């Protein structure tokens, strides 16, 4: 699955199933329209919750496209905790 991470006001959100250029175009149109625009995104790990971000001049926003095949390469490393039998 293709995902794009959005960094907004110190928090990380994500959008799935959209192309980077399409999302950038929506944000650019929102900024040039002169009126507020709410962008639907996902928030959270595991169970995602829908959130809406206000896109307006002066609001810091960064996009970072994620490639699923690269994310899957991160190996899980078991962690031994004191007093816990594995």
C-alpha positions as CSV (number, residue, x, y, z in Angstrom):
1,X,0.0,0.0,0.0
2,X,1.3,3.5,-0.8
3,X,1.3,5.9,2.1
4,X,2.2,9.5,2.5
5,X,3.2,10.9,5.9
6,X,2.2,14.4,6.7
7,X,4.1,16.4,9.4
8,X,1.7,19.0,10.8
9,X,2.1,21.0,14.0
10,X,4.6,18.5,15.5
11,X,2.5,15.5,14.8
12,X,2.6,12.8,12.1
13,X,-0.5,11.9,10.1
14,X,-0.8,9.7,7.0
15,X,-2.8,9.4,3.8
16,X,-3.2,6.1,2.0
17,X,-4.2,5.3,-1.5
18,X,-3.3,8.7,-3.0
19,X,-0.5,9.9,-5.3
20,X,1.9,12.5,-4.0
21,X,1.3,14.9,-6.9
22,X,-2.5,14.6,-6.4
23,X,-2.1,15.5,-2.7
24,X,0.3,18.3,-3.4
25,X,-2.2,19.7,-6.0
26,X,-5.0,19.6,-3.4
27,X,-2.9,21.5,-0.9
28,X,-1.8,24.1,-3.4
29,X,-5.4,24.7,-4.6
30,X,-6.4,25.1,-0.9
31,X,-3.7,27.7,-0.3
32,X,-4.6,29.7,-3.5
33,X,-8.4,29.5,-3.0
34,X,-8.4,32.1,-0.2
35,X,-10.7,30.1,2.0
36,X,-10.1,27.5,4.6
37,X,-9.8,23.8,3.5
38,X,-9.9,20.7,5.7
39,X,-7.7,17.8,4.5
40,X,-8.8,14.3,5.6
41,X,-6.0,12.2,7.0
42,X,-5.4,9.3,9.3
43,X,-3.9,9.6,12.8
44,X,-2.6,6.9,15.2
45,X,-0.8,3.6,15.1
46,X,-2.6,0.2,14.8
47,X,-6.2,1.5,14.9
48,X,-6.3,4.6,12.7
49,X,-8.6,7.4,13.4
50,X,-9.8,9.9,10.8
51,X,-8.6,13.5,11.4
52,X,-9.0,16.7,9.5
53,X,-6.2,19.2,9.2
54,X,-6.8,22.9,8.4
55,X,-4.8,23.9,5.4
56,X,-4.3,27.7,5.5
57,X,-1.4,30.2,4.8
58,X,1.2,30.2,7.6
59,X,0.5,26.6,8.7
60,X,3.6,24.4,8.5
61,X,3.1,21.1,6.6
62,X,5.6,18.6,5.2
63,X,4.9,15.5,3.0
64,X,7.0,12.4,3.0
65,X,6.0,9.6,0.7
66,X,6.6,6.1,2.1
67,X,7.2,3.0,0.0
68,X,5.7,-0.2,1.5
69,X,8.4,-2.4,0.2
70,X,11.0,-0.4,2.0
71,X,9.1,-0.3,5.3
72,X,8.7,-4.1,5.2
73,X,12.5,-4.5,5.2
74,X,12.9,-3.4,8.7
75,X,13.6,-6.6,10.7
76,X,11.9,-7.2,14.1
77,X,14.5,-7.5,16.9
78,X,13.4,-9.4,20.0
79,X,14.0,-7.4,23.2
80,X,14.8,-9.2,26.5
81,X,13.3,-7.6,29.4
82,X,14.5,-8.2,33.0
83,X,12.2,-10.7,34.8
84,X,10.3,-11.7,31.6
85,X,10.7,-15.2,30.2
86,X,10.6,-15.2,26.4
